[in-house]
């Protein structure tokens, strides 16, 4: 029996802007999604408050997707 191929392949592009700030270009979205750090995650990675703007982390998005 032949194994079927994938049903869907997500084509995503990630651009690192500076420090922890990244832009994710996702299918169908007209604007990039901005990832960064905040709170305890920011502290863990050793960036100072206000050094970079606070944004949701990639982990925040994974948790939201899994909970959805």
Backbone bond lengths (Angstrom), bond angles and torsions (degrees), N, CA, C in turn:
res aa  C-N    CA-C-N  psi(-1)  N-CA   C-N-CA  omega(-1)  CA-C   N-CA-C  phi
1 X - - - 1.451 - - 1.534 108.27 -
2 X 1.300 115.63 133.48 1.468 121.22 -179.09 1.528 110.54 -81.91
3 X 1.324 116.11 135.62 1.459 121.44 178.06 1.527 108.86 -77.31
4 X 1.341 117.58 128.88 1.474 119.34 179.13 1.527 110.97 -69.39
5 X 1.312 115.94 153.95 1.460 121.05 177.26 1.520 110.61 -77.92
6 X 1.311 116.44 178.70 1.471 119.60 -179.68 1.523 111.22 -65.24
7 X 1.304 115.27 148.12 1.457 121.50 177.82 1.528 110.08 -80.53
8 X 1.327 115.89 -33.93 1.466 120.46 -176.73 1.516 109.82 -149.52
9 X 1.308 116.52 138.21 1.463 122.62 173.71 1.520 106.74 -121.57
10 X 1.323 116.09 117.73 1.459 121.19 179.85 1.524 109.56 -80.22
11 X 1.312 115.97 126.84 1.462 120.82 178.41 1.520 108.11 -105.27
12 X 1.331 115.01 104.01 1.459 123.30 -175.85 1.520 108.60 -121.92
13 X 1.316 116.18 142.43 1.467 120.90 175.96 1.521 107.97 -122.71
14 X 1.345 116.56 132.31 1.463 122.80 178.73 1.524 108.51 -113.16
15 X 1.318 116.56 131.57 1.462 121.99 177.92 1.520 107.75 -121.50
16 X 1.329 116.46 121.91 1.466 120.18 177.04 1.523 108.00 -83.72
17 X 1.312 115.63 119.09 1.463 120.87 -179.19 1.522 110.93 -81.68
18 X 1.324 116.60 -62.07 1.464 122.59 178.02 1.519 107.90 -167.87
19 X 1.298 116.15 145.45 1.463 119.78 -179.00 1.514 111.00 50.55
20 X 1.333 116.81 -129.68 1.464 119.72 -178.18 1.534 114.04 -86.12
21 X 1.320 117.20 -0.05 1.468 120.76 -175.19 1.534 109.98 -82.34
22 X 1.350 114.95 123.32 1.460 121.38 178.40 1.521 109.57 -133.54
23 X 1.316 116.37 147.03 1.455 121.79 174.25 1.521 108.22 -108.95
24 X 1.328 115.75 130.95 1.460 121.39 177.40 1.525 108.56 -109.56
25 X 1.308 115.41 123.23 1.459 121.34 176.47 1.521 107.19 -97.80
26 X 1.338 115.50 113.16 1.458 122.25 -173.85 1.522 110.87 -111.12
27 X 1.336 116.36 152.22 1.466 119.23 177.59 1.524 111.30 -56.93
28 X 1.289 116.34 141.71 1.461 126.29 174.87 1.528 113.99 75.76
29 X 1.319 118.95 -23.45 1.461 121.03 -179.62 1.529 110.05 -79.16
30 X 1.327 116.77 131.49 1.463 120.37 -178.40 1.527 112.46 -79.80
31 X 1.320 117.26 -22.01 1.461 122.06 -179.85 1.528 109.31 -121.19
32 X 1.335 117.22 149.02 1.468 118.60 177.46 1.528 111.24 -68.40
33 X 1.317 115.70 153.65 1.456 122.91 173.68 1.528 106.39 -92.52
34 X 1.317 117.73 131.12 1.463 120.73 -177.79 1.528 109.13 -99.60
35 X 1.329 115.77 126.64 1.455 123.21 175.94 1.520 108.95 -108.41
36 X 1.302 116.30 151.14 1.458 120.88 176.36 1.517 109.58 -163.26
37 X 1.312 115.39 -141.46 1.461 121.32 176.72 1.523 108.62 -138.33
38 X 1.324 114.65 167.18 1.469 121.69 176.88 1.515 107.91 -163.53
39 X 1.308 115.95 159.58 1.464 122.37 172.77 1.511 115.03 50.37
40 X 1.333 115.28 -129.41 1.469 121.66 -175.64 1.526 112.23 -62.66
41 X 1.325 116.98 -32.84 1.479 119.65 178.80 1.527 109.21 -67.72
42 X 1.323 116.88 -43.22 1.470 120.98 177.20 1.524 109.72 -58.80
43 X 1.320 116.54 -45.77 1.467 120.61 179.41 1.527 111.22 -62.32
44 X 1.329 116.98 -41.90 1.466 121.12 178.90 1.532 111.58 -57.46
45 X 1.320 116.30 -41.30 1.465 119.89 -178.80 1.523 113.19 -84.50
46 X 1.329 117.16 -3.09 1.458 120.89 171.69 1.510 116.50 79.72
47 X 1.323 117.74 24.25 1.464 118.53 174.33 1.521 108.90 -96.34
48 X 1.301 115.77 146.28 1.465 122.21 -175.79 1.522 110.74 -78.75
49 X 1.338 117.00 149.83 1.462 119.75 173.87 1.526 110.14 -55.40
50 X 1.321 116.75 131.85 1.457 121.62 -179.83 1.519 114.98 82.68
51 X 1.332 118.45 -7.87 1.467 120.70 179.05 1.529 110.73 -64.77
52 X 1.315 115.98 -38.66 1.464 123.11 175.77 1.521 106.94 -134.16
53 X 1.330 118.02 151.35 1.469 118.44 177.00 1.527 110.35 -65.66
54 X 1.329 116.40 143.78 1.460 120.93 177.28 1.525 110.52 -70.82
55 X 1.323 115.74 133.53 1.470 122.75 173.96 1.513 107.76 -142.89
56 X 1.317 116.09 158.60 1.467 120.77 175.38 1.527 108.89 -60.25
57 X 1.334 115.11 147.44 1.462 120.72 179.00 1.525 109.79 -87.57
58 X 1.318 115.75 166.83 1.458 119.59 174.18 1.525 109.60 -60.58
59 X 1.335 116.92 -36.09 1.460 120.52 177.92 1.536 110.78 -61.12
60 X 1.324 118.09 -40.09 1.462 120.91 177.05 1.529 110.80 -57.29
61 X 1.332 116.72 -42.05 1.464 120.77 -179.63 1.523 111.69 -69.01
62 X 1.341 117.71 -38.79 1.464 121.08 178.19 1.528 109.92 -63.31
63 X 1.336 116.99 -44.48 1.460 120.59 179.19 1.521 110.13 -62.94
64 X 1.310 117.67 -43.88 1.471 120.89 179.37 1.534 110.96 -62.84
65 X 1.318 117.15 -40.91 1.465 120.63 179.49 1.525 111.16 -65.94
66 X 1.331 116.86 -41.29 1.465 120.52 -179.36 1.525 111.40 -69.45
67 X 1.333 116.65 -32.51 1.459 120.47 -178.60 1.519 111.80 -79.71
68 X 1.337 116.69 -19.09 1.456 121.51 -174.73 1.474 113.37 -70.79
